[in-house]
Amino acid sequence: MNLNRLAYFAAVADTGSFTRAAERLRISKAVVSQQVAELEREVGATLLLRTTRRVQPTEAGRLFHARCTAILREAEEAFGELAQGAAQPSGTLRITAPNDYGIVTLVPVVTAFSARYPQCRVELVLHDQTLDLLTGEIDLAIRVGWLEDSSLQARRIGSFRQMLVGGPALAARIAAARQPEDLAGLPFVANMALKEPLLWQFARGDGERRTVRLQATIAIDTTPAVLAAVQIGGGLSVLPDFLVRDLLAAGQLLHVLPAWQLPAGGIHAVYPAARFRPAKVTAFLAMLIEAERRRPPVPGGESPGAAG
């Protein structure tokens, strides 16, 4: 059944006229007349008595009109509730992100989000491997690094510096390194969560570039574990600025080859393509972007900061 016909019939019964019903509905009188006739054929009953002066419901029409009015009112309330729900964050928000960024940045934002929107429940899945958003189980993914082509929608919300760091136990050997080629003799902790954990491109302010391939003495597949190994003297490694910023400021890590820079990476919010973005996703993104904008600079250089 075409439910629009209920609205056409109700308008005619309320106004007692096809002409006035058409004016209320802002459609032609012919359309109203045709659709009401189709409704009568569908229900197998005459709903309206048509005279030259007035149109009025039959006995069956009066009973049907009462039901139609209730149905149309409930439909209007349902749309109203849906619109209100779309404007106010609610329900379960499922987010996935890499371990390091999730622990340092997302956990505080999730905590603040939950306090601000208690009607929302947040599920945060931290994993250094990329999870598939097309399964429908994830509302939002945070990808740190370089995006691959996909059917997903993405928004760049910030950026980060890659920093070559080492622990104080290696301070003397770190101080002796002047060029990227000098790194060959130093122990290196490879982050196997990366596609190219051993190949690194360095650039200097004068435009000079060097590419070096390092040899791993230790290989680990999660970034927080790589950091732990570096802190206790296991070797050098390349880590994102948001993870090592406080440790560098406290002297618990050392910046290796500070005159040379590694490529900066992007921080992206990624979500399945959709015409409408749920309010819970929009609200969380706004808080995350604000957190990125407030991120302090890294000692010895400015953080790339957030993007709009």
BALOBA-1460 file (C-alpha; in Angstrom, 3 decimals):
// residues 308
<rec num="1" residu="m" x="0.000" y="0.000" z="0.000"/>
<rec num="2" residu="n" x="1.173" y="3.518" z="-0.815"/>
<rec num="3" residu="l" x="1.023" y="5.298" z="2.556"/>
<rec num="4" residu="n" x="0.946" y="8.705" z="0.877"/>
<rec num="5" residu="r" x="-2.613" y="7.892" z="-0.124"/>
<rec num="6" residu="l" x="-3.590" y="7.877" z="3.554"/>
<rec num="7" residu="a" x="-2.471" y="11.495" z="3.800"/>
<rec num="8" residu="y" x="-4.434" y="12.417" z="0.654"/>
<rec num="9" residu="f" x="-7.579" y="10.745" z="1.971"/>
<rec num="10" residu="a" x="-7.216" y="12.324" z="5.420"/>
<rec num="11" residu="a" x="-6.796" y="15.783" z="3.892"/>
<rec num="12" residu="v" x="-10.009" y="15.360" z="1.852"/>
<rec num="13" residu="a" x="-11.950" y="14.061" z="4.866"/>
<rec num="14" residu="d" x="-10.665" y="16.953" z="7.019"/>
<rec num="15" residu="t" x="-11.433" y="19.714" z="4.508"/>
<rec num="16" residu="g" x="-14.540" y="18.195" z="2.859"/>
<rec num="17" residu="s" x="-13.156" y="19.127" z="-0.538"/>
<rec num="18" residu="f" x="-10.696" y="17.763" z="-3.078"/>
<rec num="19" residu="t" x="-9.800" y="21.328" z="-4.040"/>
<rec num="20" residu="r" x="-8.972" y="22.430" z="-0.480"/>
<rec num="21" residu="a" x="-7.116" y="19.163" z="0.171"/>
<rec num="22" residu="a" x="-4.999" y="19.787" z="-2.933"/>
<rec num="23" residu="e" x="-4.217" y="23.317" z="-1.699"/>
<rec num="24" residu="r" x="-3.192" y="21.994" z="1.718"/>
<rec num="25" residu="l" x="-0.984" y="19.329" z="0.175"/>
<rec num="26" residu="r" x="0.331" y="21.696" z="-2.520"/>
<rec num="27" residu="i" x="-0.397" y="19.278" z="-5.328"/>
<rec num="28" residu="s" x="-2.991" y="19.223" z="-8.097"/>
<rec num="29" residu="k" x="-6.641" y="18.321" z="-7.488"/>
<rec num="30" residu="a" x="-6.383" y="15.623" z="-10.173"/>
<rec num="31" residu="v" x="-3.600" y="13.872" z="-8.293"/>
<rec num="32" residu="v" x="-5.566" y="13.904" z="-5.031"/>
<rec num="33" residu="s" x="-8.683" y="12.540" z="-6.748"/>
<rec num="34" residu="q" x="-6.735" y="9.833" z="-8.546"/>
<rec num="35" residu="q" x="-4.835" y="8.701" z="-5.432"/>
<rec num="36" residu="v" x="-7.977" y="8.542" z="-3.267"/>
<rec num="37" residu="a" x="-9.704" y="6.489" z="-5.962"/>
<rec num="38" residu="e" x="-6.717" y="4.128" z="-5.996"/>
<rec num="39" residu="l" x="-6.955" y="3.825" z="-2.212"/>
<rec num="40" residu="e" x="-10.625" y="2.895" z="-2.415"/>
<rec num="41" residu="r" x="-9.781" y="0.208" z="-4.956"/>
<rec num="42" residu="e" x="-7.063" y="-1.145" z="-2.684"/>
<rec num="43" residu="v" x="-9.272" y="-1.380" z="0.398"/>
<rec num="44" residu="g" x="-12.309" y="-2.519" z="-1.582"/>
<rec num="45" residu="a" x="-14.682" y="0.034" z="-0.030"/>
<rec num="46" residu="t" x="-16.166" y="3.434" z="-0.759"/>
<rec num="47" residu="l" x="-14.579" y="5.881" z="1.656"/>
<rec num="48" residu="l" x="-16.041" y="9.183" z="0.454"/>
<rec num="49" residu="l" x="-19.482" y="10.304" z="-0.739"/>
<rec num="50" residu="r" x="-18.994" y="12.841" z="-3.511"/>
<rec num="51" residu="t" x="-21.699" y="15.438" z="-4.209"/>
<rec num="52" residu="t" x="-21.627" y="18.708" z="-6.106"/>
<rec num="53" residu="r" x="-21.544" y="20.626" z="-2.825"/>
<rec num="54" residu="r" x="-19.414" y="18.576" z="-0.490"/>
<rec num="55" residu="v" x="-17.346" y="15.466" z="-0.043"/>
<rec num="56" residu="q" x="-17.934" y="13.558" z="3.188"/>
<rec num="57" residu="p" x="-16.780" y="10.193" z="4.559"/>
<rec num="58" residu="t" x="-18.980" y="7.123" z="4.513"/>
<rec num="59" residu="e" x="-19.375" y="5.066" z="7.689"/>
<rec num="60" residu="a" x="-16.396" y="2.968" z="6.613"/>
<rec num="61" residu="g" x="-14.587" y="6.169" z="5.702"/>
<rec num="62" residu="r" x="-15.075" y="7.664" z="9.180"/>
<rec num="63" residu="l" x="-13.643" y="4.576" z="10.848"/>
<rec num="64" residu="f" x="-10.774" y="4.483" z="8.355"/>
<rec num="65" residu="h" x="-10.115" y="8.202" z="8.823"/>
<rec num="66" residu="a" x="-9.653" y="7.741" z="12.574"/>
<rec num="67" residu="r" x="-7.087" y="4.999" z="11.949"/>
<rec num="68" residu="c" x="-5.341" y="7.053" z="9.248"/>
<rec num="69" residu="t" x="-5.061" y="10.050" z="11.572"/>
<rec num="70" residu="a" x="-3.433" y="7.906" z="14.248"/>
<rec num="71" residu="i" x="-1.027" y="6.333" z="11.738"/>
<rec num="72" residu="l" x="-0.019" y="9.711" z="10.289"/>
<rec num="73" residu="r" x="0.500" y="11.197" z="13.762"/>
<rec num="74" residu="e" x="2.729" y="8.291" z="14.788"/>
<rec num="75" residu="a" x="4.705" y="8.614" z="11.573"/>
<rec num="76" residu="e" x="5.233" y="12.330" z="12.206"/>
<rec num="77" residu="e" x="6.389" y="11.621" z="15.768"/>
<rec num="78" residu="a" x="8.746" y="8.903" z="14.532"/>
<rec num="79" residu="f" x="10.378" y="11.292" z="12.057"/>
<rec num="80" residu="g" x="10.642" y="13.901" z="14.805"/>
<rec num="81" residu="e" x="12.340" y="11.470" z="17.161"/>
<rec num="82" residu="l" x="14.693" y="10.376" z="14.398"/>
<rec num="83" residu="a" x="15.646" y="13.973" z="13.632"/>
<rec num="84" residu="q" x="16.207" y="14.689" z="17.325"/>
<rec num="85" residu="g" x="18.301" y="11.545" z="17.670"/>
<rec num="86" residu="a" x="20.355" y="12.492" z="14.627"/>
<rec num="87" residu="a" x="21.116" y="15.884" z="16.177"/>
<rec num="88" residu="q" x="22.028" y="14.534" z="19.626"/>
<rec num="89" residu="p" x="24.861" y="11.982" z="19.911"/>
<rec num="90" residu="s" x="23.595" y="8.651" z="21.215"/>
<rec num="91" residu="g" x="24.142" y="4.918" z="20.868"/>
<rec num="92" residu="t" x="27.409" y="3.005" z="20.575"/>
<rec num="93" residu="l" x="30.386" y="4.637" z="18.839"/>
<rec num="94" residu="r" x="32.938" y="2.102" z="17.606"/>
<rec num="95" residu="i" x="36.414" y="3.456" z="16.847"/>
<rec num="96" residu="t" x="39.615" y="1.762" z="15.735"/>
<rec num="97" residu="a" x="43.109" y="3.253" z="15.779"/>
<rec num="98" residu="p" x="46.782" y="2.272" z="16.062"/>
<rec num="99" residu="n" x="47.987" y="1.385" z="19.551"/>
<rec num="100" residu="d" x="50.315" y="4.340" z="20.019"/>
<rec num="101" residu="y" x="47.983" y="7.096" z="18.847"/>
<rec num="102" residu="g" x="45.071" y="5.470" z="20.621"/>
<rec num="103" residu="i" x="46.813" y="5.319" z="23.987"/>
<rec num="104" residu="v" x="48.329" y="8.810" z="23.866"/>
<rec num="105" residu="t" x="45.573" y="10.821" z="22.135"/>
<rec num="106" residu="l" x="42.320" y="8.899" z="21.778"/>
<rec num="107" residu="v" x="41.908" y="7.555" z="25.305"/>
<rec num="108" residu="p" x="41.785" y="11.079" z="26.823"/>
<rec num="109" residu="v" x="39.377" y="12.254" z="24.097"/>
<rec num="110" residu="v" x="37.154" y="9.184" z="24.532"/>
<rec num="111" residu="t" x="37.043" y="9.834" z="28.288"/>
<rec num="112" residu="a" x="36.056" y="13.474" z="27.767"/>
<rec num="113" residu="f" x="33.502" y="12.489" z="25.105"/>
<rec num="114" residu="s" x="31.853" y="9.954" z="27.418"/>
<rec num="115" residu="a" x="31.591" y="12.564" z="30.159"/>
<rec num="116" residu="r" x="30.027" y="15.107" z="27.804"/>
<rec num="117" residu="y" x="27.642" y="12.632" z="26.132"/>
<rec num="118" residu="p" x="26.681" y="10.046" z="28.765"/>
<rec num="119" residu="q" x="24.020" y="8.595" z="26.434"/>
<rec num="120" residu="c" x="26.867" y="7.354" z="24.203"/>
<rec num="121" residu="r" x="28.862" y="4.195" z="24.759"/>
<rec num="122" residu="v" x="32.331" y="4.072" z="23.167"/>
<rec num="123" residu="e" x="34.128" y="0.931" z="22.024"/>
<rec num="124" residu="l" x="37.789" y="1.654" z="21.220"/>
<rec num="125" residu="v" x="39.688" y="-1.065" z="19.339"/>
<rec num="126" residu="l" x="43.455" y="-0.422" z="19.322"/>
<rec num="127" residu="h" x="45.334" y="-2.413" z="16.729"/>
<rec num="128" residu="d" x="48.434" y="-1.709" z="14.649"/>
<rec num="129" residu="q" x="46.953" y="-3.672" z="11.746"/>
<rec num="130" residu="t" x="44.329" y="-1.985" z="9.544"/>
<rec num="131" residu="l" x="40.806" y="-3.222" z="10.234"/>
<rec num="132" residu="d" x="38.129" y="-3.433" z="7.541"/>
<rec num="133" residu="l" x="35.509" y="-0.714" z="7.943"/>
<rec num="134" residu="l" x="33.232" y="-2.163" z="5.277"/>
<rec num="135" residu="t" x="32.007" y="-4.887" z="7.630"/>
<rec num="136" residu="g" x="29.739" y="-2.291" z="9.234"/>
<rec num="137" residu="e" x="31.091" y="-2.912" z="12.732"/>
<rec num="138" residu="i" x="33.287" y="0.227" z="12.880"/>
<rec num="139" residu="d" x="31.942" y="3.806" z="12.755"/>
<rec num="140" residu="l" x="35.279" y="5.594" z="12.594"/>
<rec num="141" residu="a" x="38.917" y="4.688" z="12.038"/>
<rec num="142" residu="i" x="41.946" y="6.834" z="12.762"/>
<rec num="143" residu="r" x="44.769" y="6.108" z="10.343"/>
<rec num="144" residu="v" x="48.249" y="7.419" z="11.115"/>
<rec num="145" residu="g" x="50.698" y="7.650" z="8.229"/>
<rec num="146" residu="w" x="49.861" y="7.520" z="4.534"/>
<rec num="147" residu="l" x="46.463" y="6.521" z="3.205"/>
<rec num="148" residu="e" x="45.971" y="3.959" z="0.493"/>
<rec num="149" residu="d" x="43.329" y="4.353" z="-2.207"/>
<rec num="150" residu="s" x="39.990" y="2.984" z="-1.069"/>
<rec num="151" residu="s" x="36.243" y="3.432" z="-1.332"/>
<rec num="152" residu="l" x="36.195" y="5.031" z="2.107"/>
<rec num="153" residu="q" x="35.869" y="8.721" z="2.915"/>
<rec num="154" residu="a" x="38.740" y="10.405" z="4.762"/>
<rec num="155" residu="r" x="39.457" y="13.726" z="6.426"/>
<rec num="156" residu="r" x="42.923" y="14.866" z="7.389"/>
<rec num="157" residu="i" x="42.722" y="16.054" z="11.003"/>
<rec num="158" residu="g" x="46.389" y="16.500" z="11.810"/>
<rec num="159" residu="s" x="49.966" y="15.525" z="11.108"/>
<rec num="160" residu="f" x="53.027" y="14.298" z="12.947"/>
<rec num="161" residu="r" x="56.805" y="14.207" z="12.683"/>
<rec num="162" residu="q" x="58.718" y="10.975" z="12.487"/>
<rec num="163" residu="m" x="61.661" y="11.128" z="14.856"/>
<rec num="164" residu="l" x="64.741" y="8.939" z="15.129"/>
<rec num="165" residu="v" x="65.321" y="8.430" z="18.850"/>
<rec num="166" residu="g" x="67.451" y="6.382" z="21.198"/>
<rec num="167" residu="g" x="67.828" y="5.761" z="24.914"/>
<rec num="168" residu="p" x="70.384" y="7.477" z="27.205"/>
<rec num="169" residu="a" x="72.328" y="4.213" z="27.408"/>
<rec num="170" residu="l" x="73.451" y="4.867" z="23.825"/>
<rec num="171" residu="a" x="74.201" y="8.583" z="24.393"/>
<rec num="172" residu="a" x="77.922" y="8.387" z="23.512"/>
<rec num="173" residu="r" x="77.328" y="6.480" z="20.280"/>
<rec num="174" residu="i" x="74.424" y="8.757" z="19.340"/>
<rec num="175" residu="a" x="76.589" y="11.852" z="19.843"/>
<rec num="176" residu="a" x="79.193" y="10.422" z="17.461"/>
<rec num="177" residu="a" x="76.664" y="10.083" z="14.610"/>
<rec num="178" residu="r" x="76.784" y="13.052" z="12.239"/>
<rec num="179" residu="q" x="75.376" y="11.687" z="8.969"/>
<rec num="180" residu="p" x="72.604" y="9.182" z="8.180"/>
<rec num="181" residu="e" x="75.297" y="6.757" z="6.985"/>
<rec num="182" residu="d" x="76.724" y="6.700" z="10.538"/>
<rec num="183" residu="l" x="73.642" y="4.860" z="11.726"/>
<rec num="184" residu="a" x="74.830" y="1.597" z="10.164"/>
<rec num="185" residu="g" x="76.938" y="0.761" z="13.198"/>
<rec num="186" residu="l" x="74.174" y="1.380" z="15.749"/>
<rec num="187" residu="p" x="71.602" y="-1.168" z="16.960"/>
<rec num="188" residu="f" x="68.153" y="-0.582" z="15.473"/>
<rec num="189" residu="v" x="64.703" y="-1.726" z="16.651"/>
<rec num="190" residu="a" x="62.510" y="-2.329" z="13.583"/>
<rec num="191" residu="n" x="58.778" y="-1.658" z="13.848"/>
<rec num="192" residu="m" x="57.271" y="-4.503" z="11.853"/>
<rec num="193" residu="a" x="53.865" y="-2.798" z="11.830"/>
<rec num="194" residu="l" x="55.328" y="-0.524" z="9.120"/>
<rec num="195" residu="k" x="55.551" y="-1.471" z="5.443"/>
<rec num="196" residu="e" x="59.202" y="-0.383" z="5.169"/>
<rec num="197" residu="p" x="60.614" y="-0.583" z="8.697"/>
<rec num="198" residu="l" x="64.266" y="-0.458" z="7.613"/>
<rec num="199" residu="l" x="64.317" y="2.013" z="4.686"/>
<rec num="200" residu="w" x="64.438" y="5.678" z="5.703"/>
<rec num="201" residu="q" x="64.758" y="8.935" z="3.783"/>
<rec num="202" residu="f" x="66.453" y="11.843" z="5.550"/>
<rec num="203" residu="a" x="66.389" y="15.477" z="4.405"/>
<rec num="204" residu="r" x="68.309" y="18.523" z="5.605"/>
<rec num="205" residu="g" x="67.360" y="22.190" z="5.562"/>
<rec num="206" residu="d" x="69.694" y="22.890" z="2.632"/>
<rec num="207" residu="g" x="67.735" y="20.453" z="0.469"/>
<rec num="208" residu="e" x="70.182" y="17.555" z="0.690"/>
<rec num="209" residu="r" x="68.589" y="14.122" z="0.882"/>
<rec num="210" residu="r" x="69.955" y="10.744" z="1.925"/>
<rec num="211" residu="t" x="68.326" y="7.299" z="1.885"/>
<rec num="212" residu="v" x="69.679" y="4.598" z="4.183"/>
<rec num="213" residu="r" x="68.725" y="0.991" z="4.804"/>
<rec num="214" residu="l" x="69.302" y="-0.084" z="8.384"/>
<rec num="215" residu="q" x="69.849" y="-3.539" z="9.830"/>
<rec num="216" residu="a" x="67.475" y="-4.668" z="12.545"/>
<rec num="217" residu="t" x="68.965" y="-6.074" z="15.715"/>
<rec num="218" residu="i" x="65.442" y="-6.406" z="17.180"/>
<rec num="219" residu="a" x="62.132" y="-6.593" z="15.295"/>
<rec num="220" residu="i" x="58.816" y="-5.970" z="17.081"/>
<rec num="221" residu="d" x="55.301" y="-5.729" z="15.626"/>
<rec num="222" residu="t" x="53.672" y="-3.144" z="17.946"/>
<rec num="223" residu="t" x="54.763" y="0.461" z="18.349"/>
<rec num="224" residu="p" x="54.460" y="0.714" z="22.172"/>
<rec num="225" residu="a" x="56.708" y="-2.352" z="22.481"/>
<rec num="226" residu="v" x="59.228" y="-0.765" z="20.110"/>
<rec num="227" residu="l" x="59.279" y="2.289" z="22.369"/>
<rec num="228" residu="a" x="59.824" y="0.114" z="25.440"/>
<rec num="229" residu="a" x="62.802" y="-1.575" z="23.783"/>
<rec num="230" residu="v" x="64.314" y="1.790" z="22.804"/>
<rec num="231" residu="q" x="63.916" y="3.177" z="26.329"/>
<rec num="232" residu="i" x="65.926" y="0.359" z="27.900"/>
<rec num="233" residu="g" x="68.747" y="0.612" z="25.371"/>
<rec num="234" residu="g" x="67.725" y="-1.997" z="22.807"/>
<rec num="235" residu="g" x="68.586" y="0.351" z="19.947"/>
<rec num="236" residu="l" x="67.451" y="3.326" z="17.934"/>
<rec num="237" residu="s" x="64.083" y="3.507" z="16.200"/>
<rec num="238" residu="v" x="61.800" y="5.887" z="14.334"/>
<rec num="239" residu="l" x="58.728" y="6.849" z="16.342"/>
<rec num="240" residu="p" x="55.966" y="9.477" z="15.980"/>
<rec num="241" residu="d" x="56.372" y="12.776" z="17.812"/>
<rec num="242" residu="f" x="53.138" y="12.401" z="19.810"/>
<rec num="243" residu="l" x="54.536" y="9.244" z="21.391"/>
<rec num="244" residu="v" x="58.018" y="10.517" z="22.297"/>
<rec num="245" residu="r" x="57.383" y="14.232" z="22.979"/>
<rec num="246" residu="d" x="57.212" y="14.009" z="26.766"/>
<rec num="247" residu="l" x="60.089" y="11.518" z="26.964"/>
<rec num="248" residu="l" x="62.323" y="13.837" z="24.935"/>
<rec num="249" residu="a" x="61.403" y="16.787" z="27.161"/>
<rec num="250" residu="a" x="62.249" y="14.739" z="30.273"/>
<rec num="251" residu="g" x="65.597" y="13.563" z="28.847"/>
<rec num="252" residu="q" x="64.470" y="9.937" z="28.880"/>
<rec num="253" residu="l" x="64.989" y="9.731" z="25.114"/>
<rec num="254" residu="l" x="67.498" y="11.449" z="22.813"/>
<rec num="255" residu="h" x="66.783" y="12.887" z="19.366"/>
<rec num="256" residu="v" x="69.239" y="11.314" z="16.914"/>
<rec num="257" residu="l" x="70.532" y="13.428" z="13.999"/>
<rec num="258" residu="p" x="68.368" y="16.470" z="14.861"/>
<rec num="259" residu="a" x="69.710" y="18.344" z="11.817"/>
<rec num="260" residu="w" x="68.101" y="15.759" z="9.540"/>
<rec num="261" residu="q" x="64.348" y="15.364" z="9.132"/>
<rec num="262" residu="l" x="62.252" y="12.348" z="8.215"/>
<rec num="263" residu="p" x="59.027" y="12.733" z="6.156"/>
<rec num="264" residu="a" x="56.032" y="14.000" z="8.123"/>
<rec num="265" residu="g" x="52.920" y="11.819" z="8.131"/>
<rec num="266" residu="g" x="49.215" y="12.549" z="8.228"/>
<rec num="267" residu="i" x="46.547" y="11.722" z="10.794"/>
<rec num="268" residu="h" x="43.265" y="10.909" z="9.067"/>
<rec num="269" residu="a" x="39.741" y="10.175" z="10.180"/>
<rec num="270" residu="v" x="38.341" y="7.490" z="7.898"/>
<rec num="271" residu="y" x="34.744" y="6.324" z="7.686"/>
<rec num="272" residu="p" x="32.486" y="4.374" z="5.343"/>
<rec num="273" residu="a" x="30.857" y="6.424" z="2.599"/>
<rec num="274" residu="a" x="27.431" y="7.649" z="3.723"/>
<rec num="275" residu="r" x="25.077" y="10.462" z="2.833"/>
<rec num="276" residu="f" x="24.514" y="11.380" z="6.477"/>
<rec num="277" residu="r" x="27.178" y="11.255" z="9.183"/>
<rec num="278" residu="p" x="25.811" y="10.180" z="12.605"/>
<rec num="279" residu="a" x="25.893" y="12.885" z="15.260"/>
<rec num="280" residu="k" x="28.061" y="10.695" z="17.501"/>
<rec num="281" residu="v" x="30.781" y="10.589" z="14.816"/>
<rec num="282" residu="t" x="30.574" y="14.309" z="14.084"/>
<rec num="283" residu="a" x="30.733" y="15.244" z="17.771"/>
<rec num="284" residu="f" x="33.670" y="12.948" z="18.475"/>
<rec num="285" residu="l" x="35.611" y="14.262" z="15.476"/>
<rec num="286" residu="a" x="35.120" y="17.839" z="16.658"/>
<rec num="287" residu="m" x="36.636" y="16.961" z="20.037"/>
<rec num="288" residu="l" x="39.509" y="15.037" z="18.458"/>
<rec num="289" residu="i" x="40.374" y="17.883" z="16.071"/>
<rec num="290" residu="e" x="40.417" y="20.288" z="19.003"/>
<rec num="291" residu="a" x="42.771" y="17.938" z="20.877"/>
<rec num="292" residu="e" x="45.074" y="17.867" z="17.845"/>
<rec num="293" residu="r" x="45.126" y="21.658" z="17.716"/>
<rec num="294" residu="r" x="46.142" y="21.811" z="21.374"/>
<rec num="295" residu="r" x="48.944" y="19.282" z="20.953"/>
<rec num="296" residu="p" x="52.174" y="20.840" z="22.314"/>
<rec num="297" residu="p" x="55.225" y="21.227" z="20.044"/>
<rec num="298" residu="v" x="58.039" y="18.692" z="20.161"/>
<rec num="299" residu="p" x="61.236" y="19.845" z="21.898"/>
<rec num="300" residu="g" x="63.688" y="21.101" z="19.298"/>
<rec num="301" residu="g" x="61.041" y="21.825" z="16.644"/>
<rec num="302" residu="e" x="57.414" y="22.671" z="16.004"/>
<rec num="303" residu="s" x="54.863" y="19.935" z="15.578"/>
<rec num="304" residu="p" x="53.128" y="20.035" z="12.164"/>
<rec num="305" residu="g" x="49.876" y="20.523" z="14.081"/>
<rec num="306" residu="a" x="46.298" y="19.879" z="13.076"/>
<rec num="307" residu="a" x="44.587" y="20.260" z="9.752"/>
<rec num="308" residu="g" x="41.047" y="21.442" z="9.159"/>
